[in-house]
Amino acid sequence: MKTLINLLLFVSLTAIQAQNTIEGTLLENNTNNPIAFANIYLPQLEKGTTTDESGHFVLQNLPSGNYKIVFSFIGFESHSKTIQIPISKPLEIALNPSAIEMDAVILSTPFHKLQRENVMKVEYEKVSDLKAIGAITLSDGIDNIAGVESITTGLSIGKPVIRGLSSNRVLVYAQGVRLENQQFGAEHGLGLNDAGIESIEVIKGPASLLYGSDALGGVLYLNPEKFAPINESAADVTGNYYSNTLGYSTNAGYKASGDKFKYLFRGSITGHSDYETPNYRVTNTRFKEQDFKAGLGYQSTQFKTEFRYNVNHSKLGIPEEVTDQSTDKNPLLPYQDITNHIFSSKSTMFFDKSSLEINLGYTYNNRKEFEDEHDHDDYEEHEEHEEHEEAALNMKLKTFNYDMKYHLPVYGKFETIFGVQGMNQVNGNYGEEILIPNAVTNDFGVLGTSHIHFESIDVQLGFRYDYRHISIENEFSKNYNSFNGAAGIKADVFKYITTRFNVSTGFRAPNLSELASDGVHHGTNRYEIGNPDLVNEQNIQLDLALEHNSDHFEFFINGFYNYVFDYIYLAPNGQIIDTAPVYNYLQDNARLYGGEIGFHLHPHPLDWLHFESSFETVTGKQDNGDYLPLIPANSLLNTVRVEYENKWLNSGFGFITLRSTFKQGHVSYFETSTPSYNLLSAGIGGTVSVFNNDLILSISGTNLTNKNYINHLSRLKQDGIYNMGRNISVGVTYQL
């Protein structure tokens, strides 16, 4: 009790420390002209403002300590610096003009730096930009990020693949907490809607130092939309139409912030018919989805917190063969009925020169699968009464996780963080079929990492220890542990050239499916047999990146070599059970290597014109010489993009893109090769003023030549079913 009282007194004393204010002026370098309406943001405090017409800004009610402040505006190079609050005099910052896009603050790494300041290379994309170029779903959009693909089952189900690794080897974070929704299965999608997601960050390579098990291959980090600025409110309505599926997605949101409290909410509805190829519609690729997101925040001088909630309900058809030709949007049997709840709490306490972050999350995933033997018409008539009883597979996964990080006071050139993370997960079965058994999983991890900044060199070091205990009901218990580390260096070699070199290790404990499966997995038509003797997958990856950045030209080349010890894979054993081929889980060492190369040309004085090109490749092989399955084919992406402004159109754009996917002939022994193909896309858009509010319009087309093709990562490939044909997307957003 005495300790609790002392802690409360300490928090009370820090809360009444003097409130601080910073102010300053933002100017254009060389001319000293003020920059109006530029963004000023402190990422650690999640607090910002904009400059007035004279380039002046004020930020109030700030805690004492060392914090990074970021200045950004379109047409200028983003600038960041660390300031010590309280500050003795007004800031005067000069920005350099730049034709290249603004640099973003990266939140998936612990020090929240601009991308060019990070030791680790992180890919960043705005969801609005991905939608503008024709992305239909979130998993469809991530295919446009370098080094990232998706394993798909039609349009509705997609799983991220980062440099050849997927499923439990790629960790997904949403609302600042790890997403757990039975992602072990190839036919289990993200269970997320893009409405209310602002941007996507991708860490390509082992991120176990930051996130523990399951981040062996990388992290897909989804940033939710920000709250409204202080004492402001905003609302918007968005509608999208897709010609190929006769589909729609609509969402509406509202947010408002006062001096201390802030809130937001957003709801969306989506529906798609079976997608169409040049020859037929693919039966039962139809789906319907409802999504709701809400957030509540509070911020004072020494403390900030936010609570977010997301519920997503979807009914997803599971395609098997091309039969019924229909534009109905109600799935046929078999189909999945999935409800996913995400509760998250994110809080920070600011002390004199340090801070403590506490992130808590709870995910409740209910996955139901309905099979062919049930009468579909009968189901529609008695949906509410019969649904639970008719579900052949009914799994409930409940996950609580916590993440606490203490940011030590900045010591000279050192920024240091220590933290603990953990998870409790319970899997339960309530249907007549059991794909994976009832089980409880507990994780605990400790980590420490430092960023050391010199004049032209940055170094990042870290270590971590993890322990996982899995208890499978009426069967066995297993313990797993692992030490991991990372070291990296970023150096500015010449004026415009930066190089990054990282060495990192990762691990993944076997999942329940790999340990204890014993039955037919209808989504894949396999009889899978688990292996309780599986050990940790452990890997080490080397990354080398070279970048040239100048006002009108960017060039990058990224190379990686990833060696995975005890890689877990499925292999057929030649037996047949219940008409399904039997697959066993085995282990062998594996290696993956490849990278990305590209450039972005913005010729002077044609400030409205962009040429972009990128090539990506990955090869995956086991030590025995066999190629790994589900490795993306090499691809080349070429884009010509224009940007324009006039009196009636703001942020106007147009683009033409040609994606060339090469033949994938390096396949595992139970795969077949996939031919090459080319896809042409184009689009235009911009913002107009309607009743003094912004109306954002876009129209884009994908696969404009209506090409018949099959992606190597399509799970419908084995049945010879083509991917989607020509699609025209029309998007409208009205901001209030």
C-alpha positions in Angstrom: 0.0 0.0 0.0 2.8 2.4 0.9 4.4 1.8 -2.6 1.1 2.5 -4.3 0.6 5.8 -2.4 4.2 6.9 -3.3 3.5 6.1 -6.9 0.3 8.1 -6.9 2.1 11.0 -5.3 4.8 10.9 -7.9 2.3 10.9 -10.8 0.5 13.8 -9.1 3.6 15.8 -8.7 4.7 15.3 -12.3 1.2 16.3 -13.5 1.5 19.8 -11.9 4.8 20.6 -13.4 4.9 23.8 -15.4 3.3 23.7 -18.8 5.6 24.7 -21.7 5.0 26.5 -24.9 7.2 26.6 -28.1 6.8 28.9 -31.0 8.6 29.8 -34.1 8.6 30.7 -37.8 9.0 28.5 -40.9 10.8 30.0 -43.9 11.8 29.0 -47.4 15.5 28.7 -47.6 17.4 31.1 -49.9 14.4 33.5 -50.2 13.4 33.7 -46.5 9.7 33.9 -47.6 7.3 32.5 -44.9 5.7 29.1 -45.6 2.0 29.2 -44.7 -0.1 26.3 -43.7 2.8 23.9 -43.2 2.6 21.0 -40.8 4.4 21.0 -37.4 4.3 17.7 -35.5 5.8 16.1 -32.5 5.5 12.4 -33.1 6.3 11.3 -29.5 3.5 13.5 -28.2 1.2 13.0 -31.2 0.6 16.7 -31.1 0.8 19.2 -33.9 -0.3 22.4 -35.5 0.0 24.4 -38.8 1.7 27.7 -39.6 -0.4 30.8 -40.2 -0.1 33.1 -43.2 3.1 34.6 -41.9 4.7 31.2 -41.3 4.3 31.5 -37.5 3.3 28.6 -35.2 2.6 28.0 -31.5 2.3 24.8 -29.6 1.1 24.9 -25.9 0.8 22.6 -22.9 4.0 20.6 -23.6 5.9 18.4 -21.1 9.5 19.0 -20.3 12.1 16.8 -22.0 13.8 16.0 -25.3 11.4 15.5 -28.2 11.7 15.3 -32.0 9.8 18.0 -33.9 9.0 17.5 -37.7 8.3 20.3 -40.2 6.8 19.3 -43.6 5.0 20.9 -46.5 4.3 19.8 -50.1 7.1 21.0 -52.4 9.7 21.1 -49.6 12.1 18.6 -48.0 10.8 17.5 -44.6 13.0 18.6 -41.7 13.3 17.2 -38.2 15.3 18.1 -35.1 15.4 17.2 -31.5 14.6 20.1 -29.1 14.8 20.3 -25.3 11.6 21.6 -23.7 11.4 24.2 -22.1 13.1 26.1 -24.9 14.7 29.5 -24.3 13.9 31.3 -27.6 11.6 31.0 -30.7 12.6 28.5 -33.4 13.4 29.7 -36.9 13.4 26.8 -39.4 14.3 27.0 -43.1 13.0 24.3 -45.5 14.7 23.4 -48.8 12.5 23.2 -51.9 12.3 19.6 -53.2 10.3 18.1 -56.1 10.3 14.7 -54.4 7.4 13.8 -52.0 7.5 14.6 -48.3 9.2 12.2 -46.0 7.0 10.4 -43.5 7.5 9.8 -39.8 7.8 6.0 -39.3 5.9 4.6 -36.3 6.7 0.9 -36.6 10.2 1.5 -35.4 10.6 2.6 -31.7 12.4 5.9 -32.2 9.8 7.5 -34.6 12.1 9.1 -37.1 11.8 10.3 -40.6 12.4 7.5 -43.1 15.7 9.0 -44.3 16.9 9.1 -40.6 16.1 5.4 -39.9 18.9 2.8 -39.7 16.4 0.2 -40.9 14.7 0.7 -44.3 10.9 0.8 -43.9 8.4 1.0 -46.8 5.6 3.5 -46.4 2.4 4.1 -48.4 -0.8 6.0 -47.8 -3.9 4.0 -48.1 -5.6 6.8 -50.0 -2.8 6.7 -52.6 -3.2 2.9 -53.0 -7.0 3.3 -53.5 -6.4 6.1 -56.1 -4.5 3.7 -58.3 -7.3 1.1 -58.3 -6.8 -1.1 -55.2 -10.1 -2.8 -54.3 -9.2 -4.3 -51.0 -6.5 -3.8 -48.4 -4.7 -7.0 -49.4 -5.0 -5.9 -53.1 -3.4 -2.6 -52.2 -0.3 -3.9 -50.5 0.7 -5.7 -53.7 1.9 -2.2 -54.9 4.5 -1.9 -52.1 8.0 -3.0 -53.2 8.9 -6.4 -51.9 5.3 -7.2 -50.8 2.8 -9.6 -52.5 -0.3 -11.5 -51.4 -1.4 -15.1 -51.4 -5.0 -14.8 -52.6 -8.1 -16.9 -52.7 -10.2 -14.8 -55.1 -10.6 -11.1 -54.3 -11.8 -11.3 -50.7 -9.0 -13.4 -49.0 -5.4 -12.3 -49.1 -2.4 -12.8 -46.9 0.8 -10.6 -47.0 4.0 -12.1 -48.4 7.2 -10.2 -47.5 10.2 -11.3 -49.6 8.8 -14.8 -49.9 7.7 -15.4 -46.3 4.0 -15.3 -45.2 1.4 -16.7 -42.8 2.8 -16.9 -39.2 6.2 -15.6 -40.4 4.7 -12.1 -41.1 3.3 -10.2 -38.1 0.4 -7.8 -38.7 -0.1 -4.8 -36.3 -3.3 -2.8 -36.2 -4.2 0.0 -33.8 -0.7 -0.5 -32.3 -1.4 -4.1 -31.2 -0.6 -7.4 -32.8 -3.5 -8.9 -34.8 -4.3 -12.5 -34.0 -7.0 -14.1 -36.2 -6.0 -17.6 -37.0 -3.5 -16.4 -39.6 -1.8 -19.8 -39.8 -4.1 -20.7 -42.7 -3.4 -19.7 -46.3 -7.1 -19.2 -46.9 -7.5 -16.9 -43.8 -7.4 -13.2 -44.7 -6.5 -10.1 -42.8 -10.0 -9.6 -41.4 -9.5 -5.8 -41.7 -11.1 -3.1 -43.8 -9.1 -0.2 -45.2 -11.6 2.4 -44.1 -10.1 4.3 -41.1 -6.6 3.1 -41.9 -4.3 6.0 -42.8 -1.1 4.4 -43.9 0.9 1.2 -44.2 4.4 0.5 -43.1 6.4 -2.6 -44.0 9.5 -3.9 -42.2 11.1 -6.3 -44.6 13.2 -8.8 -42.7 13.4 -10.2 -39.1 11.8 -7.9 -36.6 11.8 -10.2 -33.6 13.9 -7.7 -31.7 10.9 -5.3 -31.7 7.9 -7.7 -31.9 9.0 -11.3 -30.8 7.8 -14.5 -32.4 6.1 -14.5 -35.8 8.0 -11.4 -37.0 10.7 -13.7 -38.5 9.9 -12.5 -42.0 8.8 -9.0 -41.4 5.9 -6.8 -40.1 2.9 -5.2 -41.8 2.1 -2.2 -39.6 -1.3 -0.4 -40.2 -1.6 3.1 -38.8 -5.1 4.2 -37.9 -6.4 7.6 -38.9 -5.3 10.5 -36.7 -7.6 12.4 -34.4 -8.6 15.9 -35.4 -6.3 18.8 -34.5 -7.0 20.5 -31.2 -10.3 22.5 -31.2 -11.2 21.3 -34.7 -13.7 18.8 -36.2 -14.0 17.1 -39.5 -16.4 14.7 -41.3 -16.3 12.9 -44.6 -18.3 10.5 -46.7 -16.7 8.2 -49.3 -18.1 6.0 -52.0 -16.4 3.6 -54.4 -17.8 1.6 -57.3 -16.0 -1.3 -59.1 -17.2 -2.3 -62.5 -15.8 -5.9 -62.6 -17.6 -7.1 -59.5 -20.5 -4.6 -59.7 -19.1 -3.9 -56.2 -19.3 -1.0 -53.8 -17.6 0.2 -50.7 -18.9 3.1 -48.7 -17.7 4.7 -45.4 -18.5 7.8 -43.4 -16.6 9.2 -40.4 -16.6 12.1 -37.9 -13.9 13.3 -35.5 -13.5 16.2 -33.1 -11.0 17.4 -30.6 -11.1 19.8 -27.7 -8.3 21.1 -25.5 -7.9 17.7 -23.8 -10.5 15.2 -25.1 -10.9 13.9 -28.6 -12.9 11.2 -30.4 -13.7 9.7 -33.8 -15.8 7.0 -35.3 -16.2 5.5 -38.8 -18.5 2.9 -40.3 -18.3 1.2 -43.7 -20.2 -1.3 -45.8 -18.8 -3.4 -48.6 -20.3 -5.8 -51.1 -18.9 -7.6 -54.2 -20.3 -10.1 -56.7 -18.2 -12.9 -58.2 -15.2 -11.3 -60.0 -15.2 -11.6 -63.8 -12.4 -12.9 -66.1 -12.5 -12.3 -69.9 -14.4 -15.7 -70.2 -16.5 -16.2 -67.0 -17.3 -15.1 -63.5 -15.5 -17.1 -60.8 -18.2 -18.7 -58.8 -18.4 -17.9 -55.1 -15.7 -15.2 -54.9 -18.5 -12.9 -53.8 -18.4 -11.4 -50.3 -20.0 -8.9 -47.9 -18.4 -6.9 -45.1 -19.4 -4.5 -42.4 -16.8 -2.5 -40.3 -17.0 0.0 -37.5 -14.1 1.9 -35.8 -14.2 4.3 -32.9 -11.6 6.1 -30.8 -11.5 8.2 -27.7 -8.4 10.1 -26.5 -7.3 12.3 -23.7 -4.2 14.5 -23.5 -2.7 16.7 -20.8 0.7 18.1 -20.3 2.3 15.0 -18.7 -0.1 12.2 -19.8 -1.8 11.1 -23.0 -4.0 8.1 -23.7 -6.3 6.8 -26.4 -8.7 3.9 -26.6 -9.7 2.4 -30.0 -12.2 -0.3 -31.0 -12.8 -2.0 -34.3 -15.4 -4.7 -35.1 -15.3 -6.3 -38.6 -17.9 -8.8 -39.8 -17.6 -10.5 -43.1 -19.1 -13.4 -45.1 -16.7 -14.7 -47.6 -17.4 -17.2 -50.3 -14.9 -20.0 -50.7 -14.5 -20.7 -54.5 -14.1 -24.3 -55.6 -15.0 -24.5 -59.3 -16.6 -22.4 -62.0 -20.3 -23.2 -62.1 -23.1 -20.8 -61.2 -22.8 -17.5 -63.1 -24.5 -14.8 -61.0 -24.1 -11.2 -59.9 -25.6 -12.0 -56.4 -23.5 -10.7 -53.5 -24.7 -13.3 -50.9 -22.1 -16.1 -50.7 -22.9 -19.7 -51.6 -21.8 -22.7 -49.6 -19.0 -23.2 -48.6 -18.3 -19.9 -47.0 -16.7 -18.3 -44.0 -18.5 -16.1 -41.5 -15.9 -14.1 -39.5 -16.3 -11.6 -36.7 -13.2 -9.8 -35.5 -13.1 -7.5 -32.5 -10.0 -5.4 -31.6 -9.7 -3.4 -28.4 -6.6 -1.3 -27.9 -5.3 1.1 -25.3 -2.2 3.3 -25.9 -0.9 5.5 -23.1 2.2 7.5 -22.4 3.4 9.2 -19.2 6.0 11.9 -19.6 8.5 12.5 -16.9 11.2 15.2 -16.7 13.3 13.8 -19.5 12.0 10.3 -20.0 8.7 8.6 -20.8 6.8 5.4 -20.3 4.6 3.8 -23.0 2.0 1.2 -22.1 0.1 -0.4 -25.0 -2.6 -3.0 -24.2 -4.7 -5.0 -26.7 -7.5 -7.6 -26.7 -8.5 -9.4 -29.9 -11.6 -11.7 -30.1 -11.8 -13.6 -33.4 -14.7 -15.9 -34.1 -14.2 -17.9 -37.3 -17.1 -20.1 -38.7 -17.0 -22.2 -41.8 -20.2 -23.6 -43.4 -19.8 -26.6 -45.7 -21.6 -27.9 -48.8 -23.6 -30.6 -47.1 -25.8 -27.9 -45.4 -28.8 -26.6 -47.3 -28.1 -23.0 -48.3 -31.7 -22.0 -48.9 -32.7 -23.4 -45.5 -29.9 -21.4 -43.9 -31.1 -18.1 -45.5 -34.6 -18.6 -44.1 -33.4 -19.4 -40.6 -30.1 -17.5 -40.4 -30.2 -16.2 -36.9 -31.5 -19.5 -35.4 -29.5 -22.0 -37.4 -26.1 -20.3 -37.9 -24.4 -21.5 -34.7 -25.7 -25.1 -35.1 -24.8 -25.4 -38.8 -21.2 -24.2 -38.6 -19.0 -27.2 -39.3 -16.0 -25.2 -38.1 -16.4 -22.7 -35.2 -13.2 -21.5 -33.6 -12.9 -18.7 -31.1 -9.5 -17.1 -30.5 -9.1 -14.7 -27.6 -5.8 -12.8 -27.3 -4.6 -10.4 -24.7 -1.3 -8.7 -25.2 0.8 -6.0 -23.5 3.7 -3.9 -24.6 5.5 -1.5 -22.1 8.6 0.6 -23.2 10.6 3.0 -21.1 12.4 5.7 -23.0 15.4 6.7 -21.0 16.6 10.3 -20.9 18.8 11.1 -23.9 22.4 10.7 -22.9 24.8 12.5 -25.2 24.3 10.8 -28.6 22.3 7.9 -27.2 18.6 7.3 -27.3 17.8 4.1 -25.4 14.6 2.0 -24.8 14.0 -0.9 -22.5 10.7 -2.9 -22.7 8.7 -5.9 -21.8 6.0 -7.6 -24.0 3.7 -10.5 -23.5 0.7 -12.3 -24.7 -2.0 -14.7 -23.4 -4.0 -16.6 -26.1 -6.8 -19.1 -25.8 -8.1 -21.1 -28.7 -11.4 -22.9 -28.4 -13.5 -25.1 -30.7 -17.3 -25.1 -30.7 -18.1 -26.8 -34.0 -18.4 -30.4 -35.1 -15.0 -30.2 -36.8 -11.7 -29.5 -35.1 -8.9 -28.2 -37.3 -6.6 -27.3 -34.5 -7.1 -28.3 -30.8 -8.1 -26.2 -27.8 -4.9 -24.7 -26.4 -3.4 -21.9 -24.4 -0.3 -19.9 -25.4 1.6 -17.6 -23.2 4.5 -15.3 -24.3 6.9 -13.1 -22.4 9.8 -11.1 -23.8 12.3 -8.4 -22.7 14.2 -6.1 -25.0 16.6 -3.2 -25.1 17.7 -1.1 -28.0 19.7 2.1 -28.6 20.0 4.6 -31.4 23.4 6.4 -31.5 23.6 9.5 -33.7 26.8 11.0 -35.0 27.2 13.7 -37.6 27.1 11.6 -40.7 26.6 8.1 -39.2 23.7 6.5 -37.2 24.1 3.2 -35.4 21.3 1.1 -33.9 21.9 -1.9 -31.6 19.5 -4.2 -29.7 18.9 -7.5 -28.0 15.9 -9.5 -26.9 14.9 -12.7 -25.0 11.6 -14.5 -25.5 9.8 -17.4 -23.8 6.7 -19.1 -25.1 4.6 -21.9 -23.4 2.0 -23.8 -25.4 -0.4 -26.1 -23.6 -2.6 -28.2 -25.8 -5.7 -29.6 -24.1 -5.5 -33.4 -23.3 -2.4 -33.8 -25.4 1.0 -32.1 -24.4 2.7 -28.9 -23.4 5.7 -27.3 -25.1 8.2 -24.6 -24.2 10.2 -22.5 -26.6 12.7 -19.7 -26.0 15.1 -17.6 -28.1 17.7 -14.9 -27.9 17.8 -12.4 -30.8 19.6 -9.3 -31.7 20.0 -6.6 -34.4 22.8 -4.2 -35.4 22.7 -1.7 -38.1 24.5 1.4 -39.5 23.3 4.2 -41.7 26.0 6.4 -43.3 25.8 9.4 -45.5 28.7 8.5 -47.9 28.5 11.6 -50.1 26.2 14.6 -50.3 23.3 12.7 -51.9 24.2 9.1 -51.2 23.1 7.1 -48.2 24.0 3.5 -47.4 22.3 1.2 -44.8 23.7 -2.2 -43.6 21.7 -4.3 -41.1 22.2 -7.7 -39.5 19.3 -9.1 -37.6 18.0 -12.4 -36.3 14.5 -13.6 -35.8 12.6 -16.7 -34.6 9.2 -18.3 -34.8 7.8 -20.9 -32.5 5.6 -23.6 -34.3 1.9 -22.8 -34.3 -0.9 -25.0 -33.2 -1.7 -26.1 -36.8 1.9 -27.3 -37.3 2.1 -29.0 -33.9 -1.3 -30.7 -33.6 -3.3 -30.8 -36.9 -5.0 -34.1 -37.6 -7.8 -33.8 -40.1 -9.0 -32.5 -43.4 -8.5 -28.8 -44.0 -11.4 -28.1 -46.4 -10.0 -24.7 -47.4 -7.0 -26.4 -48.9 -8.4 -29.9 -49.6 -5.6 -31.5 -47.6 -5.5 -34.0 -44.7 -2.8 -32.3 -42.5 -0.9 -34.1 -39.8 0.9 -32.1 -37.2 4.4 -32.8 -35.7 4.8 -32.2 -32.0 8.6 -32.6 -32.3 9.0 -29.4 -34.3 11.5 -26.9 -33.0 11.9 -23.1 -33.4 12.5 -21.6 -36.8 15.5 -19.3 -36.4 16.9 -17.0 -39.0 19.6 -14.5 -39.7 19.3 -11.9 -42.4 21.8 -9.5 -44.0 20.4 -6.3 -45.6 22.4 -3.8 -47.7 20.7 -0.7 -49.1 22.2 2.1 -51.2 20.2 5.2 -52.0 20.8 8.4 -54.0 18.5 11.3 -53.2 18.6 14.7 -54.9 16.0 17.3 -55.8 15.0 15.7 -59.1 16.3 12.1 -59.0 16.1 9.2 -56.6 17.8 5.8 -57.0 17.8 2.8 -54.7 19.1 -0.8 -54.6 18.2 -3.1 -51.8 19.8 -6.6 -51.4 19.1 -9.3 -48.8 20.2 -12.8 -47.8 18.0 -14.6 -45.3 19.0 -18.0 -43.9 16.3 -19.9 -42.0 17.3 -22.8 -39.7 14.7 -25.5 -39.3 12.2 -24.0 -41.8 8.8 -25.7 -41.4 7.0 -26.9 -44.5 4.2 -29.2 -45.7 4.9 -32.1 -47.9 2.7 -34.9 -49.2 3.5 -38.4 -48.0 1.6 -40.3 -50.8 -1.3 -41.4 -48.7 -5.0 -40.6 -49.1 -7.5 -40.2 -46.2 -11.2 -39.3 -46.7 -10.4 -38.7 -50.4 -7.9 -36.0 -49.5 -4.1 -36.3 -49.9 -2.1 -36.5 -46.6 0.5 -33.8 -45.9 3.0 -33.9 -43.0 4.8 -31.0 -41.4 8.6 -31.4 -41.8 11.7 -29.2 -41.2 14.8 -28.4 -43.3 17.1 -25.4 -43.5 16.3 -22.8 -46.2 17.6 -19.7 -47.7 16.0 -16.7 -49.4 17.8 -14.0 -51.3 17.0 -11.2 -53.7 16.1 -7.5 -53.5 14.6 -4.5 -55.1 16.1 -1.9 -57.5 14.5 1.3 -58.8 14.5 5.0 -59.6 12.3 8.0 -59.6 13.0 10.8 -62.1 11.4 14.2 -61.7 13.0 16.3 -64.5 13.6 20.0 -64.1 11.9 22.2 -65.0 8.9 19.9 -65.7 7.8 19.8 -62.0 4.5 18.1 -63.0 6.1 15.0 -64.5 7.4 11.8 -62.8 9.0 8.6 -64.2 9.2 5.7 -61.8 10.5 2.2 -62.3 11.2 -0.7 -59.9 12.2 -4.3 -60.2 11.9 -6.9 -57.4 13.2 -10.5 -57.2 13.3 -13.3 -54.6 14.5 -16.8 -54.7 13.8 -19.4 -52.0 15.4 -22.8 -51.7 15.8 -25.6 -49.1 19.2 -26.9 -48.3 18.3 -30.1 -50.2 18.0 -28.1 -53.4 14.2 -28.0 -53.6 12.6 -24.6 -54.2 10.3 -23.3 -51.6 6.6 -23.0 -52.4 4.6 -19.8 -52.9 7.6 -17.6 -53.9 6.5 -14.5 -55.9 7.6 -14.3 -59.5 10.1 -11.5 -60.5 8.3 -8.3 -61.5 9.0 -5.0 -63.1 6.8 -1.9 -62.5 7.0 1.2 -64.7 4.9 4.3 -64.1 4.5 7.7 -65.7 2.7 10.1 -63.4 1.7 13.7 -63.7 0.6 16.2 -61.0 -1.1 19.5 -61.7 -2.9 22.4 -60.1 -5.2 25.1 -61.5 -7.9 27.5 -60.3 -10.6 24.8 -60.1 -8.7 21.6 -59.5 -6.3 21.0 -56.6 -3.9 18.0 -56.2 -4.7 16.8 -59.7 -3.0 13.6 -60.9 -2.9 11.2 -63.7 -0.9 8.0 -64.2 -0.2 5.1 -66.6 1.4 1.9 -65.2 2.7 -1.3 -66.8 3.4 -4.2 -64.5 5.4 -7.0 -66.1 5.4 -10.3 -64.2 8.0 -12.8 -65.4 7.6 -16.6 -65.6 8.0 -18.4 -62.3 9.8 -21.6 -63.1 11.5 -22.1 -59.8 8.8 -24.0 -58.1 8.5 -26.6 -55.4 7.9 -30.2 -56.4 4.1 -30.0 -55.9 3.7 -26.7 -57.7 3.6 -26.0 -61.5 5.3 -23.1 -63.3 3.4 -19.9 -64.0 3.7 -18.1 -67.4 4.6 -14.4 -67.6 2.1 -11.6 -68.3 1.8 -7.8 -68.5 -1.0 -5.7 -66.9 -1.8 -2.1 -68.0 -3.4 0.4 -65.5 -4.2 4.1 -65.7 -6.1 6.7 -63.8 -6.8 10.4 -63.1 -8.1 12.4 -60.2 -8.1 15.5 -58.1 -9.9 17.8 -55.7 -12.5 20.4 -56.5 -14.3 22.8 -54.2 -18.1 22.2 -53.8 -19.9 24.5 -51.3 -16.6 25.6 -49.9 -15.7 22.0 -49.0 -13.3 19.6 -50.8 -14.7 16.9 -53.1 -12.0 14.3 -54.0 -12.6 12.5 -57.3 -10.7 9.6 -58.9 -11.2 7.1 -61.7 -8.8 4.3 -62.5 -8.6 1.1 -64.5 -6.7 -2.0 -63.9 -5.9 -4.8 -66.4 -7.2 -2.5 -69.1 -6.4 -5.0 -71.9 -8.6 -7.6 -70.2 -5.7 -10.0 -70.1 -6.2 -13.7 -69.2 -3.6 -14.5 -66.5 -2.9 -16.4 -63.4 -0.8 -15.1 -60.5 1.6 -17.6 -59.1 0.4 -16.9 -55.5 -3.3 -17.5 -56.4 -4.7 -20.5 -54.6 -7.1 -20.9 -57.5 -4.2 -21.6 -59.8 -4.3 -25.3 -59.2 -7.8 -25.3 -60.8 -6.7 -23.2 -63.8 -8.9 -20.3 -62.7 -7.9 -16.9 -64.0 -7.4 -13.8 -61.9 -9.6 -10.7 -62.3 -10.1 -9.2 -65.8 -10.6 -5.5 -66.6 -11.9 -3.3 -63.7 -12.8 0.4 -63.6 -12.9 2.0 -60.1 -14.7 5.2 -59.4 -14.1 7.0 -56.0 -15.7 10.0 -54.5 -14.9 11.6 -51.1 -16.7 14.7 -49.7 -15.0 16.4 -46.8 -17.1 18.5 -44.4 
